[in-house]
Amino acid sequence: MKISIVDVGPRDGLQNEATTLPPEVRAELCNRLAAAGVRRMEAASFVNPKLVPQMAGAEEVMASIQRVPGAIYAGLVLNEKGYERARAAWVDEVRFAFPVTESFARRNQNSTVAESISLGHRIVARAREDGLRVGVVLSTSFGDPFEGAVEPATVLRVAEQIQEARPDEIILADTIGTGVPSQVRELVKGVRSLGAIAGCHFHNTRNTGFANAFAAVEAGATVLDSSIGGAGGCPFAPRATGNVATEDLVYLMHGMGYDTGLDLDALITVSEWLAERLGKELPGQVYRAGGFP
């Protein structure tokens, strides 16, 4: 079985780091990931650079990437202005993200959930007209830093309304790393029952990220987000630490017999390179321990 791994390191992996990497280095990260076999990645985030300075220069990142045929370079957007920037920068895919909870929607995007659903419909329609892939990321699907637990029924009501627009996939995001496998199974199965392709975005904040990835795949998810070296976090969510590490996830998936198309040894080398650029040890474990025959 093929599992599509989307490396979000150039975007989610770097957006909360103390060290801001210039656009040309972020583009080089994309190039190194592609050389390791990554065929889908979030290359940039088209957001307000005053709020997320680590993501400034998204257009320069896209212009500097040495594109690999067949690879999909996605841009994250939060509104229509971001969509227009992403389209003008020649992304292959747009990922529109919004929270499923009112508190985080107001704090993160100054909107309501209902307004975000309506905006999601417009962005999906525009992407279709422009010939772009489009995914919708449902943030805080497993827990909200201000409201607490999020009921699966709440998430699935939002997913049902988004699915009416027919995006290419719906990504369930555990923004603050609170989810457990039972939640994952329920939500993935629920999204699939809507006729949608289900993807998942896990953070390993409470050491459940890889158990959740395993549960997601067993429940039928075919798309998993991860970040090289386990870097990452949300600047607007307290204590939201790194994503599941790409090389750790690949080690797990390959050991279970799933095909990712990624080169584990090459990914480890990319993690080592990124750790040097950030001047710190990254949270991932496989890049330190090495693979195993």
Secondary structure as GFF3:
##gff-version 3
##sequence-region A 1 293
A	DSSP	beta_strand	4	7	.	.	.	ID=ss1
A	DSSP	pi_helix	9	13	.	.	.	ID=ss2
A	DSSP	alpha_helix	23	35	.	.	.	ID=ss3
A	DSSP	beta_strand	40	45	.	.	.	ID=ss4
A	DSSP	three_ten_helix	53	55	.	.	.	ID=ss5
A	DSSP	alpha_helix	58	64	.	.	.	ID=ss6
A	DSSP	beta_strand	72	77	.	.	.	ID=ss7
A	DSSP	alpha_helix	80	88	.	.	.	ID=ss8
A	DSSP	beta_strand	93	99	.	.	.	ID=ss9
A	DSSP	alpha_helix	102	109	.	.	.	ID=ss10
A	DSSP	alpha_helix	113	130	.	.	.	ID=ss11
A	DSSP	beta_strand	133	139	.	.	.	ID=ss12
A	DSSP	beta_strand	143	144	.	.	.	ID=ss13
A	DSSP	beta_strand	148	149	.	.	.	ID=ss14
A	DSSP	alpha_helix	152	163	.	.	.	ID=ss15
A	DSSP	beta_strand	169	173	.	.	.	ID=ss16
A	DSSP	alpha_helix	181	193	.	.	.	ID=ss17
A	DSSP	beta_strand	198	201	.	.	.	ID=ss18
A	DSSP	alpha_helix	209	218	.	.	.	ID=ss19
A	DSSP	beta_strand	223	226	.	.	.	ID=ss20
A	DSSP	three_ten_helix	228	230	.	.	.	ID=ss21
A	DSSP	alpha_helix	246	255	.	.	.	ID=ss22
A	DSSP	alpha_helix	264	278	.	.	.	ID=ss23
A	DSSP	alpha_helix	286	289	.	.	.	ID=ss24
###
